[in-house]
Amino acid sequence: MSKFHPLRIAHIARETRDAVALTFDVPPALAQTFRFVQGQHLTLRADIANDELRRFYSICSAV
């Protein structure tokens, strides 16, 4: 099962009218956990109005 970690968003870049690129502030203690390769998928989870919302994304930038 996947493990979720709370992360802060360090930067939001508007790429197009309908797309943004998010940069997360990953603590040094989690740097190895968050190593990635392009094309890898990830799941973001948020609690909004006491409902859990999950969205799935693929990483499109190079390491």
CHARMM internal coordinates of N, CA and C (Angstrom, degrees):
IC EDIT
DIST 1 N 1 CA 1.4455
DIST 1 CA 1 C 1.5243
ANGL 1 N 1 CA 1 C 109.23
DIST 1 C 2 N 1.3112
ANGL 1 CA 1 C 2 N 116.45
DIHE 1 N 1 CA 1 C 2 N 144.28
DIST 2 N 2 CA 1.4532
ANGL 1 C 2 N 2 CA 122.08
DIHE 1 CA 1 C 2 N 2 CA 179.31
DIST 2 CA 2 C 1.5217
ANGL 2 N 2 CA 2 C 110.83
DIHE 1 C 2 N 2 CA 2 C -71.07
DIST 2 C 3 N 1.3185
ANGL 2 CA 2 C 3 N 114.76
DIHE 2 N 2 CA 2 C 3 N 149.91
DIST 3 N 3 CA 1.4498
ANGL 2 C 3 N 3 CA 120.82
DIHE 2 CA 2 C 3 N 3 CA 175.64
DIST 3 CA 3 C 1.5214
ANGL 3 N 3 CA 3 C 107.95
DIHE 2 C 3 N 3 CA 3 C -112.35
DIST 3 C 4 N 1.3145
ANGL 3 CA 3 C 4 N 116.90
DIHE 3 N 3 CA 3 C 4 N 133.84
DIST 4 N 4 CA 1.4500
ANGL 3 C 4 N 4 CA 121.70
DIHE 3 CA 3 C 4 N 4 CA 179.23
DIST 4 CA 4 C 1.5238
ANGL 4 N 4 CA 4 C 109.37
DIHE 3 C 4 N 4 CA 4 C -100.11
DIST 4 C 5 N 1.3368
ANGL 4 CA 4 C 5 N 115.75
DIHE 4 N 4 CA 4 C 5 N 146.03
DIST 5 N 5 CA 1.4632
ANGL 4 C 5 N 5 CA 122.47
DIHE 4 CA 4 C 5 N 5 CA 177.71
DIST 5 CA 5 C 1.5275
ANGL 5 N 5 CA 5 C 107.99
DIHE 4 C 5 N 5 CA 5 C -127.36
DIST 5 C 6 N 1.3260
ANGL 5 CA 5 C 6 N 117.58
DIHE 5 N 5 CA 5 C 6 N 136.15
DIST 6 N 6 CA 1.4655
ANGL 5 C 6 N 6 CA 118.77
DIHE 5 CA 5 C 6 N 6 CA 175.72
DIST 6 CA 6 C 1.5271
ANGL 6 N 6 CA 6 C 109.48
DIHE 5 C 6 N 6 CA 6 C -71.52
DIST 6 C 7 N 1.3276
ANGL 6 CA 6 C 7 N 117.02
DIHE 6 N 6 CA 6 C 7 N 128.39
DIST 7 N 7 CA 1.4578
ANGL 6 C 7 N 7 CA 122.14
DIHE 6 CA 6 C 7 N 7 CA 178.50
DIST 7 CA 7 C 1.5216
ANGL 7 N 7 CA 7 C 109.25
DIHE 6 C 7 N 7 CA 7 C -132.08
DIST 7 C 8 N 1.3158
ANGL 7 CA 7 C 8 N 115.20
DIHE 7 N 7 CA 7 C 8 N 148.10
DIST 8 N 8 CA 1.4640
ANGL 7 C 8 N 8 CA 120.73
DIHE 7 CA 7 C 8 N 8 CA 173.73
DIST 8 CA 8 C 1.5221
ANGL 8 N 8 CA 8 C 108.93
DIHE 7 C 8 N 8 CA 8 C -93.08
DIST 8 C 9 N 1.3062
ANGL 8 CA 8 C 9 N 115.53
DIHE 8 N 8 CA 8 C 9 N 149.85
DIST 9 N 9 CA 1.4599
ANGL 8 C 9 N 9 CA 120.50
DIHE 8 CA 8 C 9 N 9 CA 174.86
DIST 9 CA 9 C 1.5185
ANGL 9 N 9 CA 9 C 107.43
DIHE 8 C 9 N 9 CA 9 C -85.47
DIST 9 C 10 N 1.3391
ANGL 9 CA 9 C 10 N 116.48
DIHE 9 N 9 CA 9 C 10 N 123.36
DIST 10 N 10 CA 1.4604
ANGL 9 C 10 N 10 CA 121.73
DIHE 9 CA 9 C 10 N 10 CA -179.04
DIST 10 CA 10 C 1.5247
ANGL 10 N 10 CA 10 C 111.53
DIHE 9 C 10 N 10 CA 10 C -87.96
DIST 10 C 11 N 1.3373
ANGL 10 CA 10 C 11 N 116.72
DIHE 10 N 10 CA 10 C 11 N -31.59
DIST 11 N 11 CA 1.4632
ANGL 10 C 11 N 11 CA 119.41
DIHE 10 CA 10 C 11 N 11 CA -176.10
DIST 11 CA 11 C 1.5246
ANGL 11 N 11 CA 11 C 109.93
DIHE 10 C 11 N 11 CA 11 C -157.15
DIST 11 C 12 N 1.3215
ANGL 11 CA 11 C 12 N 115.87
DIHE 11 N 11 CA 11 C 12 N 142.17
DIST 12 N 12 CA 1.4614
ANGL 11 C 12 N 12 CA 122.48
DIHE 11 CA 11 C 12 N 12 CA 174.02
DIST 12 CA 12 C 1.5201
ANGL 12 N 12 CA 12 C 107.51
DIHE 11 C 12 N 12 CA 12 C -122.74
DIST 12 C 13 N 1.3232
ANGL 12 CA 12 C 13 N 116.69
DIHE 12 N 12 CA 12 C 13 N 123.09
DIST 13 N 13 CA 1.4659
ANGL 12 C 13 N 13 CA 121.54
DIHE 12 CA 12 C 13 N 13 CA 178.42
DIST 13 CA 13 C 1.5163
ANGL 13 N 13 CA 13 C 108.65
DIHE 12 C 13 N 13 CA 13 C -116.58
DIST 13 C 14 N 1.3263
ANGL 13 CA 13 C 14 N 116.71
DIHE 13 N 13 CA 13 C 14 N 123.06
DIST 14 N 14 CA 1.4641
ANGL 13 C 14 N 14 CA 120.64
DIHE 13 CA 13 C 14 N 14 CA 177.61
DIST 14 CA 14 C 1.5125
ANGL 14 N 14 CA 14 C 107.86
DIHE 13 C 14 N 14 CA 14 C -76.78
DIST 14 C 15 N 1.3404
ANGL 14 CA 14 C 15 N 116.77
DIHE 14 N 14 CA 14 C 15 N 117.57
DIST 15 N 15 CA 1.4548
ANGL 14 C 15 N 15 CA 122.94
DIHE 14 CA 14 C 15 N 15 CA -178.62
DIST 15 CA 15 C 1.5313
ANGL 15 N 15 CA 15 C 111.31
DIHE 14 C 15 N 15 CA 15 C -91.00
DIST 15 C 16 N 1.3036
ANGL 15 CA 15 C 16 N 116.30
DIHE 15 N 15 CA 15 C 16 N -45.43
DIST 16 N 16 CA 1.4665
ANGL 15 C 16 N 16 CA 123.06
DIHE 15 CA 15 C 16 N 16 CA 176.09
DIST 16 CA 16 C 1.5235
ANGL 16 N 16 CA 16 C 107.24
DIHE 15 C 16 N 16 CA 16 C -142.32
DIST 16 C 17 N 1.3203
ANGL 16 CA 16 C 17 N 116.70
DIHE 16 N 16 CA 16 C 17 N -178.05
DIST 17 N 17 CA 1.4599
ANGL 16 C 17 N 17 CA 120.22
DIHE 16 CA 16 C 17 N 17 CA 178.07
DIST 17 CA 17 C 1.5290
ANGL 17 N 17 CA 17 C 111.61
DIHE 16 C 17 N 17 CA 17 C -59.21
DIST 17 C 18 N 1.3460
ANGL 17 CA 17 C 18 N 116.47
DIHE 17 N 17 CA 17 C 18 N -31.87
DIST 18 N 18 CA 1.4627
ANGL 17 C 18 N 18 CA 121.41
DIHE 17 CA 17 C 18 N 18 CA -174.62
DIST 18 CA 18 C 1.5243
ANGL 18 N 18 CA 18 C 114.46
DIHE 17 C 18 N 18 CA 18 C -111.75
DIST 18 C 19 N 1.3280
ANGL 18 CA 18 C 19 N 118.55
DIHE 18 N 18 CA 18 C 19 N 5.87
DIST 19 N 19 CA 1.4691
ANGL 18 C 19 N 19 CA 119.75
DIHE 18 CA 18 C 19 N 19 CA -175.31
DIST 19 CA 19 C 1.5223
ANGL 19 N 19 CA 19 C 111.36
DIHE 18 C 19 N 19 CA 19 C -138.69
DIST 19 C 20 N 1.3274
ANGL 19 CA 19 C 20 N 114.80
DIHE 19 N 19 CA 19 C 20 N 141.72
DIST 20 N 20 CA 1.4594
ANGL 19 C 20 N 20 CA 121.18
DIHE 19 CA 19 C 20 N 20 CA 174.33
DIST 20 CA 20 C 1.5202
ANGL 20 N 20 CA 20 C 108.72
DIHE 19 C 20 N 20 CA 20 C -128.75
DIST 20 C 21 N 1.3253
ANGL 20 CA 20 C 21 N 115.71
DIHE 20 N 20 CA 20 C 21 N 155.53
DIST 21 N 21 CA 1.4663
ANGL 20 C 21 N 21 CA 122.06
DIHE 20 CA 20 C 21 N 21 CA 172.84
DIST 21 CA 21 C 1.5176
ANGL 21 N 21 CA 21 C 106.98
DIHE 20 C 21 N 21 CA 21 C -108.86
DIST 21 C 22 N 1.3158
ANGL 21 CA 21 C 22 N 116.42
DIHE 21 N 21 CA 21 C 22 N 127.36
DIST 22 N 22 CA 1.4554
ANGL 21 C 22 N 22 CA 121.83
DIHE 21 CA 21 C 22 N 22 CA 179.79
DIST 22 CA 22 C 1.5150
ANGL 22 N 22 CA 22 C 109.90
DIHE 21 C 22 N 22 CA 22 C -103.83
DIST 22 C 23 N 1.3127
ANGL 22 CA 22 C 23 N 116.46
DIHE 22 N 22 CA 22 C 23 N 137.42
DIST 23 N 23 CA 1.4576
ANGL 22 C 23 N 23 CA 122.63
DIHE 22 CA 22 C 23 N 23 CA 171.91
DIST 23 CA 23 C 1.5174
ANGL 23 N 23 CA 23 C 106.88
DIHE 22 C 23 N 23 CA 23 C -115.55
DIST 23 C 24 N 1.3256
ANGL 23 CA 23 C 24 N 116.20
DIHE 23 N 23 CA 23 C 24 N 124.61
DIST 24 N 24 CA 1.4561
ANGL 23 C 24 N 24 CA 120.77
DIHE 23 CA 23 C 24 N 24 CA -178.34
DIST 24 CA 24 C 1.5164
ANGL 24 N 24 CA 24 C 111.10
DIHE 23 C 24 N 24 CA 24 C -95.42
DIST 24 C 25 N 1.3264
ANGL 24 CA 24 C 25 N 116.16
DIHE 24 N 24 CA 24 C 25 N 147.78
DIST 25 N 25 CA 1.4587
ANGL 24 C 25 N 25 CA 123.13
DIHE 24 CA 24 C 25 N 25 CA 175.26
DIST 25 CA 25 C 1.5302
ANGL 25 N 25 CA 25 C 106.88
DIHE 24 C 25 N 25 CA 25 C -89.36
DIST 25 C 26 N 1.3284
ANGL 25 CA 25 C 26 N 116.20
DIHE 25 N 25 CA 25 C 26 N 94.25
DIST 26 N 26 CA 1.4652
ANGL 25 C 26 N 26 CA 121.91
DIHE 25 CA 25 C 26 N 26 CA -177.40
DIST 26 CA 26 C 1.5291
ANGL 26 N 26 CA 26 C 108.69
DIHE 25 C 26 N 26 CA 26 C -90.66
DIST 26 C 27 N 1.3337
ANGL 26 CA 26 C 27 N 118.12
DIHE 26 N 26 CA 26 C 27 N 121.23
DIST 27 N 27 CA 1.4602
ANGL 26 C 27 N 27 CA 120.65
DIHE 26 CA 26 C 27 N 27 CA 178.47
DIST 27 CA 27 C 1.5353
ANGL 27 N 27 CA 27 C 110.77
DIHE 26 C 27 N 27 CA 27 C -62.70
DIST 27 C 28 N 1.3362
ANGL 27 CA 27 C 28 N 117.53
DIHE 27 N 27 CA 27 C 28 N 147.51
DIST 28 N 28 CA 1.4717
ANGL 27 C 28 N 28 CA 120.70
DIHE 27 CA 27 C 28 N 28 CA 179.89
DIST 28 CA 28 C 1.5287
ANGL 28 N 28 CA 28 C 113.41
DIHE 27 C 28 N 28 CA 28 C -52.60
DIST 28 C 29 N 1.3173
ANGL 28 CA 28 C 29 N 117.75
DIHE 28 N 28 CA 28 C 29 N -34.68
DIST 29 N 29 CA 1.4715
ANGL 28 C 29 N 29 CA 120.92
DIHE 28 CA 28 C 29 N 29 CA -178.97
DIST 29 CA 29 C 1.5315
ANGL 29 N 29 CA 29 C 111.85
DIHE 28 C 29 N 29 CA 29 C -65.30
DIST 29 C 30 N 1.3388
ANGL 29 CA 29 C 30 N 117.97
DIHE 29 N 29 CA 29 C 30 N -20.18
DIST 30 N 30 CA 1.4640
ANGL 29 C 30 N 30 CA 121.33
DIHE 29 CA 29 C 30 N 30 CA -179.29
DIST 30 CA 30 C 1.5305
ANGL 30 N 30 CA 30 C 113.10
DIHE 29 C 30 N 30 CA 30 C -108.16
DIST 30 C 31 N 1.3190
ANGL 30 CA 30 C 31 N 117.14
DIHE 30 N 30 CA 30 C 31 N 6.84
DIST 31 N 31 CA 1.4695
ANGL 30 C 31 N 31 CA 120.85
DIHE 30 CA 30 C 31 N 31 CA -176.33
DIST 31 CA 31 C 1.5312
ANGL 31 N 31 CA 31 C 111.78
DIHE 30 C 31 N 31 CA 31 C -56.12
DIST 31 C 32 N 1.3080
ANGL 31 CA 31 C 32 N 119.01
DIHE 31 N 31 CA 31 C 32 N -44.87
DIST 32 N 32 CA 1.4700
ANGL 31 C 32 N 32 CA 121.61
DIHE 31 CA 31 C 32 N 32 CA 179.95
DIST 32 CA 32 C 1.5260
ANGL 32 N 32 CA 32 C 110.91
DIHE 31 C 32 N 32 CA 32 C -65.96
DIST 32 C 33 N 1.3073
ANGL 32 CA 32 C 33 N 116.87
DIHE 32 N 32 CA 32 C 33 N -38.57
DIST 33 N 33 CA 1.4637
ANGL 32 C 33 N 33 CA 121.44
DIHE 32 CA 32 C 33 N 33 CA 179.72
DIST 33 CA 33 C 1.5172
ANGL 33 N 33 CA 33 C 111.14
DIHE 32 C 33 N 33 CA 33 C -62.12
DIST 33 C 34 N 1.3342
ANGL 33 CA 33 C 34 N 117.12
DIHE 33 N 33 CA 33 C 34 N -34.02
DIST 34 N 34 CA 1.4511
ANGL 33 C 34 N 34 CA 121.42
DIHE 33 CA 33 C 34 N 34 CA -175.63
DIST 34 CA 34 C 1.5222
ANGL 34 N 34 CA 34 C 114.08
DIHE 33 C 34 N 34 CA 34 C -100.32
DIST 34 C 35 N 1.3266
ANGL 34 CA 34 C 35 N 118.19
DIHE 34 N 34 CA 34 C 35 N 17.19
DIST 35 N 35 CA 1.4657
ANGL 34 C 35 N 35 CA 119.84
DIHE 34 CA 34 C 35 N 35 CA 171.47
DIST 35 CA 35 C 1.5202
ANGL 35 N 35 CA 35 C 107.35
DIHE 34 C 35 N 35 CA 35 C -64.83
DIST 35 C 36 N 1.3199
ANGL 35 CA 35 C 36 N 117.06
DIHE 35 N 35 CA 35 C 36 N 145.18
DIST 36 N 36 CA 1.4594
ANGL 35 C 36 N 36 CA 119.77
DIHE 35 CA 35 C 36 N 36 CA -175.34
DIST 36 CA 36 C 1.5148
ANGL 36 N 36 CA 36 C 111.16
DIHE 35 C 36 N 36 CA 36 C -146.09
DIST 36 C 37 N 1.3240
ANGL 36 CA 36 C 37 N 114.44
DIHE 36 N 36 CA 36 C 37 N 167.73
DIST 37 N 37 CA 1.4632
ANGL 36 C 37 N 37 CA 122.04
DIHE 36 CA 36 C 37 N 37 CA 170.74
DIST 37 CA 37 C 1.5224
ANGL 37 N 37 CA 37 C 107.32
DIHE 36 C 37 N 37 CA 37 C -126.82
DIST 37 C 38 N 1.3419
ANGL 37 CA 37 C 38 N 115.49
DIHE 37 N 37 CA 37 C 38 N 149.43
DIST 38 N 38 CA 1.4584
ANGL 37 C 38 N 38 CA 118.64
DIHE 37 CA 37 C 38 N 38 CA 179.69
DIST 38 CA 38 C 1.5263
ANGL 38 N 38 CA 38 C 109.14
DIHE 37 C 38 N 38 CA 38 C -60.58
DIST 38 C 39 N 1.3256
ANGL 38 CA 38 C 39 N 115.09
DIHE 38 N 38 CA 38 C 39 N 143.93
DIST 39 N 39 CA 1.4600
ANGL 38 C 39 N 39 CA 121.19
DIHE 38 CA 38 C 39 N 39 CA -177.11
DIST 39 CA 39 C 1.5178
ANGL 39 N 39 CA 39 C 114.14
DIHE 38 C 39 N 39 CA 39 C 91.03
DIST 39 C 40 N 1.3077
ANGL 39 CA 39 C 40 N 117.16
DIHE 39 N 39 CA 39 C 40 N -14.40
DIST 40 N 40 CA 1.4606
ANGL 39 C 40 N 40 CA 121.54
DIHE 39 CA 39 C 40 N 40 CA 178.69
DIST 40 CA 40 C 1.5341
ANGL 40 N 40 CA 40 C 108.77
DIHE 39 C 40 N 40 CA 40 C -66.53
DIST 40 C 41 N 1.3183
ANGL 40 CA 40 C 41 N 117.01
DIHE 40 N 40 CA 40 C 41 N 150.11
DIST 41 N 41 CA 1.4637
ANGL 40 C 41 N 41 CA 121.88
DIHE 40 CA 40 C 41 N 41 CA 178.50
DIST 41 CA 41 C 1.5194
ANGL 41 N 41 CA 41 C 110.68
DIHE 40 C 41 N 41 CA 41 C -103.45
DIST 41 C 42 N 1.3149
ANGL 41 CA 41 C 42 N 115.79
DIHE 41 N 41 CA 41 C 42 N 151.28
DIST 42 N 42 CA 1.4544
ANGL 41 C 42 N 42 CA 120.09
DIHE 41 CA 41 C 42 N 42 CA 175.69
DIST 42 CA 42 C 1.5129
ANGL 42 N 42 CA 42 C 109.58
DIHE 41 C 42 N 42 CA 42 C -142.44
DIST 42 C 43 N 1.3181
ANGL 42 CA 42 C 43 N 114.88
DIHE 42 N 42 CA 42 C 43 N 160.24
DIST 43 N 43 CA 1.4559
ANGL 42 C 43 N 43 CA 121.79
DIHE 42 CA 42 C 43 N 43 CA 179.55
DIST 43 CA 43 C 1.5225
ANGL 43 N 43 CA 43 C 108.59
DIHE 42 C 43 N 43 CA 43 C -118.31
DIST 43 C 44 N 1.3200
ANGL 43 CA 43 C 44 N 115.94
DIHE 43 N 43 CA 43 C 44 N 127.98
DIST 44 N 44 CA 1.4642
ANGL 43 C 44 N 44 CA 121.17
DIHE 43 CA 43 C 44 N 44 CA 173.66
DIST 44 CA 44 C 1.5201
ANGL 44 N 44 CA 44 C 107.80
DIHE 43 C 44 N 44 CA 44 C -104.13
DIST 44 C 45 N 1.3174
ANGL 44 CA 44 C 45 N 114.72
DIHE 44 N 44 CA 44 C 45 N 140.82
DIST 45 N 45 CA 1.4628
ANGL 44 C 45 N 45 CA 120.89
DIHE 44 CA 44 C 45 N 45 CA -178.23
DIST 45 CA 45 C 1.5201
ANGL 45 N 45 CA 45 C 108.95
DIHE 44 C 45 N 45 CA 45 C -128.09
DIST 45 C 46 N 1.3125
ANGL 45 CA 45 C 46 N 116.00
DIHE 45 N 45 CA 45 C 46 N 137.26
DIST 46 N 46 CA 1.4628
ANGL 45 C 46 N 46 CA 121.72
DIHE 45 CA 45 C 46 N 46 CA 176.35
DIST 46 CA 46 C 1.5192
ANGL 46 N 46 CA 46 C 108.82
DIHE 45 C 46 N 46 CA 46 C -139.49
DIST 46 C 47 N 1.3134
ANGL 46 CA 46 C 47 N 115.36
DIHE 46 N 46 CA 46 C 47 N 148.47
DIST 47 N 47 CA 1.4628
ANGL 46 C 47 N 47 CA 121.20
DIHE 46 CA 46 C 47 N 47 CA 173.22
DIST 47 CA 47 C 1.5145
ANGL 47 N 47 CA 47 C 107.27
DIHE 46 C 47 N 47 CA 47 C -103.16
DIST 47 C 48 N 1.3280
ANGL 47 CA 47 C 48 N 116.46
DIHE 47 N 47 CA 47 C 48 N 114.40
DIST 48 N 48 CA 1.4547
ANGL 47 C 48 N 48 CA 122.06
DIHE 47 CA 47 C 48 N 48 CA -178.47
DIST 48 CA 48 C 1.5260
ANGL 48 N 48 CA 48 C 107.83
DIHE 47 C 48 N 48 CA 48 C -124.23
DIST 48 C 49 N 1.3208
ANGL 48 CA 48 C 49 N 115.43
DIHE 48 N 48 CA 48 C 49 N 119.94
DIST 49 N 49 CA 1.4683
ANGL 48 C 49 N 49 CA 121.74
DIHE 48 CA 48 C 49 N 49 CA -178.92
DIST 49 CA 49 C 1.5270
ANGL 49 N 49 CA 49 C 111.06
DIHE 48 C 49 N 49 CA 49 C 52.53
DIST 49 C 50 N 1.3321
ANGL 49 CA 49 C 50 N 115.71
DIHE 49 N 49 CA 49 C 50 N 43.66
DIST 50 N 50 CA 1.4660
ANGL 49 C 50 N 50 CA 123.47
DIHE 49 CA 49 C 50 N 50 CA 179.09
DIST 50 CA 50 C 1.5264
ANGL 50 N 50 CA 50 C 113.91
DIHE 49 C 50 N 50 CA 50 C 65.14
DIST 50 C 51 N 1.3202
ANGL 50 CA 50 C 51 N 117.85
DIHE 50 N 50 CA 50 C 51 N 16.07
DIST 51 N 51 CA 1.4645
ANGL 50 C 51 N 51 CA 122.44
DIHE 50 CA 50 C 51 N 51 CA 173.29
DIST 51 CA 51 C 1.5145
ANGL 51 N 51 CA 51 C 109.12
DIHE 50 C 51 N 51 CA 51 C -113.27
DIST 51 C 52 N 1.3285
ANGL 51 CA 51 C 52 N 116.25
DIHE 51 N 51 CA 51 C 52 N 135.19
DIST 52 N 52 CA 1.4606
ANGL 51 C 52 N 52 CA 119.91
DIHE 51 CA 51 C 52 N 52 CA 176.83
DIST 52 CA 52 C 1.5191
ANGL 52 N 52 CA 52 C 108.95
DIHE 51 C 52 N 52 CA 52 C -82.62
DIST 52 C 53 N 1.3125
ANGL 52 CA 52 C 53 N 115.41
DIHE 52 N 52 CA 52 C 53 N 127.01
DIST 53 N 53 CA 1.4596
ANGL 52 C 53 N 53 CA 122.59
DIHE 52 CA 52 C 53 N 53 CA 179.85
DIST 53 CA 53 C 1.5220
ANGL 53 N 53 CA 53 C 108.15
DIHE 52 C 53 N 53 CA 53 C -118.11
DIST 53 C 54 N 1.3321
ANGL 53 CA 53 C 54 N 117.63
DIHE 53 N 53 CA 53 C 54 N 128.52
DIST 54 N 54 CA 1.4629
ANGL 53 C 54 N 54 CA 121.98
DIHE 53 CA 53 C 54 N 54 CA 178.31
DIST 54 CA 54 C 1.5185
ANGL 54 N 54 CA 54 C 109.18
DIHE 53 C 54 N 54 CA 54 C -122.39
DIST 54 C 55 N 1.3300
ANGL 54 CA 54 C 55 N 114.71
DIHE 54 N 54 CA 54 C 55 N 140.04
DIST 55 N 55 CA 1.4589
ANGL 54 C 55 N 55 CA 121.61
DIHE 54 CA 54 C 55 N 55 CA 175.82
DIST 55 CA 55 C 1.5262
ANGL 55 N 55 CA 55 C 107.49
DIHE 54 C 55 N 55 CA 55 C -133.27
DIST 55 C 56 N 1.3097
ANGL 55 CA 55 C 56 N 115.62
DIHE 55 N 55 CA 55 C 56 N 145.60
DIST 56 N 56 CA 1.4604
ANGL 55 C 56 N 56 CA 122.04
DIHE 55 CA 55 C 56 N 56 CA -176.15
DIST 56 CA 56 C 1.5228
ANGL 56 N 56 CA 56 C 109.43
DIHE 55 C 56 N 56 CA 56 C -113.74
DIST 56 C 57 N 1.3306
ANGL 56 CA 56 C 57 N 116.04
DIHE 56 N 56 CA 56 C 57 N 134.48
DIST 57 N 57 CA 1.4697
ANGL 56 C 57 N 57 CA 121.34
DIHE 56 CA 56 C 57 N 57 CA -175.74
DIST 57 CA 57 C 1.5152
ANGL 57 N 57 CA 57 C 109.14
DIHE 56 C 57 N 57 CA 57 C -136.94
DIST 57 C 58 N 1.3318
ANGL 57 CA 57 C 58 N 115.79
DIHE 57 N 57 CA 57 C 58 N 159.21
DIST 58 N 58 CA 1.4505
ANGL 57 C 58 N 58 CA 120.44
DIHE 57 CA 57 C 58 N 58 CA 172.22
DIST 58 CA 58 C 1.5178
ANGL 58 N 58 CA 58 C 108.42
DIHE 57 C 58 N 58 CA 58 C -113.03
DIST 58 C 59 N 1.3179
ANGL 58 CA 58 C 59 N 116.07
DIHE 58 N 58 CA 58 C 59 N 148.17
DIST 59 N 59 CA 1.4553
ANGL 58 C 59 N 59 CA 122.11
DIHE 58 CA 58 C 59 N 59 CA -179.88
DIST 59 CA 59 C 1.5168
ANGL 59 N 59 CA 59 C 108.02
DIHE 58 C 59 N 59 CA 59 C -85.91
DIST 59 C 60 N 1.3185
ANGL 59 CA 59 C 60 N 115.81
DIHE 59 N 59 CA 59 C 60 N 123.88
DIST 60 N 60 CA 1.4687
ANGL 59 C 60 N 60 CA 118.90
DIHE 59 CA 59 C 60 N 60 CA -175.96
DIST 60 CA 60 C 1.5145
ANGL 60 N 60 CA 60 C 112.94
DIHE 59 C 60 N 60 CA 60 C -110.95
DIST 60 C 61 N 1.3460
ANGL 60 CA 60 C 61 N 118.79
DIHE 60 N 60 CA 60 C 61 N -3.57
DIST 61 N 61 CA 1.4585
ANGL 60 C 61 N 61 CA 119.86
DIHE 60 CA 60 C 61 N 61 CA 178.86
DIST 61 CA 61 C 1.5188
ANGL 61 N 61 CA 61 C 110.44
DIHE 60 C 61 N 61 CA 61 C -95.58
DIST 61 C 62 N 1.3127
ANGL 61 CA 61 C 62 N 115.72
DIHE 61 N 61 CA 61 C 62 N 158.03
DIST 62 N 62 CA 1.4615
ANGL 61 C 62 N 62 CA 120.80
DIHE 61 CA 61 C 62 N 62 CA 177.52
DIST 62 CA 62 C 1.5234
ANGL 62 N 62 CA 62 C 109.40
DIHE 61 C 62 N 62 CA 62 C -75.37
DIST 62 C 63 N 1.3144
ANGL 62 CA 62 C 63 N 115.34
DIHE 62 N 62 CA 62 C 63 N 159.54
DIST 63 N 63 CA 1.4755
ANGL 62 C 63 N 63 CA 121.16
DIHE 62 CA 62 C 63 N 63 CA 179.21
DIST 63 CA 63 C 1.5148
ANGL 63 N 63 CA 63 C 109.54
DIHE 62 C 63 N 63 CA 63 C -62.85
END
COOR INIT
IC SEED 1 N 1 CA 1 C
IC BUILD
